[in-house]
């Protein structure tokens, strides 16, 4: 994928939930919730602080992150669906 977000934005590939529940029931597409976890595939170079200097981002490519259910803008690149969102929309990094 050849995409670089600008400033304090990150591109996240959503991680889909499993097709079966823990009890073995198959969940149809219409009943699935939107994923709230994803893998960071690209990051911007940082936002400018009040003093004009760039502030680097806390997340990096390859991090698995949690984000809000309706965060970001969904785009399709090279047949791959990614969400582009501000770093402030990311709630945390999964260790």
C-alpha positions as CSV (number, residue, x, y, z in Angstrom):
1,X,0.0,0.0,0.0
2,X,1.4,3.4,-1.0
3,X,-0.3,5.8,1.3
4,X,1.1,8.2,3.9
5,X,-1.4,10.1,6.2
6,X,-0.7,13.7,6.8
7,X,0.1,15.4,10.1
8,X,-1.4,13.6,13.2
9,X,-3.4,11.1,11.2
10,X,-3.0,7.3,11.2
11,X,-4.3,4.6,8.8
12,X,-5.7,1.5,10.6
13,X,-6.7,-1.8,9.1
14,X,-9.7,-3.1,11.1
15,X,-9.4,-6.5,12.6
16,X,-12.7,-8.4,12.0
17,X,-14.3,-10.3,14.8
18,X,-14.7,-14.0,14.6
19,X,-17.5,-15.6,12.7
20,X,-18.5,-17.8,15.6
21,X,-19.4,-16.9,19.2
22,X,-17.7,-18.6,22.1
23,X,-20.7,-21.0,22.3
24,X,-20.2,-22.0,18.6
25,X,-23.1,-20.0,17.2
26,X,-22.4,-18.6,13.7
27,X,-22.9,-14.8,13.7
28,X,-24.5,-13.4,10.4
29,X,-23.0,-10.3,8.8
30,X,-26.1,-8.2,9.7
31,X,-25.6,-9.0,13.5
32,X,-21.9,-8.3,13.6
33,X,-20.7,-5.1,15.4
34,X,-18.2,-2.8,13.8
35,X,-14.7,-3.7,14.8
36,X,-13.1,-1.5,17.4
37,X,-9.6,-3.0,17.1
38,X,-7.1,-2.7,14.3
39,X,-3.5,-2.7,13.1
40,X,-1.8,0.6,12.3
41,X,-0.5,0.4,8.6
42,X,0.7,4.0,8.2
43,X,1.3,7.1,10.3
44,X,1.7,10.8,9.6
45,X,4.9,12.7,10.6
46,X,3.2,14.5,13.5
47,X,1.2,17.6,14.4
48,X,2.7,21.0,15.0
49,X,2.7,22.2,18.6
50,X,1.9,25.7,19.7
51,X,5.6,26.6,19.4
52,X,5.6,25.5,15.8
53,X,7.7,22.4,16.3
54,X,6.5,18.9,15.2
55,X,5.2,16.7,17.9
56,X,5.8,13.0,17.0
57,X,3.0,10.5,17.2
58,X,2.8,7.9,20.0
59,X,1.6,5.1,17.8
60,X,3.8,3.4,15.1
61,X,3.3,1.1,12.2
62,X,2.5,-2.4,13.3
63,X,0.8,-1.4,16.6
64,X,-2.6,-3.0,17.4
65,X,-4.9,-0.2,18.7
66,X,-8.4,0.3,20.1
67,X,-10.5,3.1,18.7
68,X,-14.1,4.3,19.0
69,X,-16.8,2.4,17.2
70,X,-17.6,5.3,14.7
71,X,-14.1,6.8,14.5
72,X,-12.3,7.6,11.2
73,X,-13.1,7.7,7.6
74,X,-13.3,4.4,5.7
75,X,-11.4,4.3,2.4
76,X,-10.4,1.5,0.0
77,X,-6.8,1.3,-1.3
78,X,-5.5,-1.5,-3.5
79,X,-8.6,-3.6,-2.6
80,X,-7.9,-3.1,1.2
81,X,-10.2,-1.3,3.5
82,X,-8.5,1.1,6.0
83,X,-9.7,3.7,8.4
84,X,-8.0,7.1,8.4
85,X,-8.3,8.9,11.8
86,X,-6.6,11.4,14.0
87,X,-4.3,10.0,16.6
88,X,-6.6,11.5,19.3
89,X,-9.3,9.0,18.1
90,X,-7.1,6.1,19.2
91,X,-7.9,5.1,22.8
92,X,-4.8,2.9,23.3
93,X,-2.3,0.4,22.2
94,X,-2.9,-3.3,22.9
95,X,0.2,-4.8,24.4
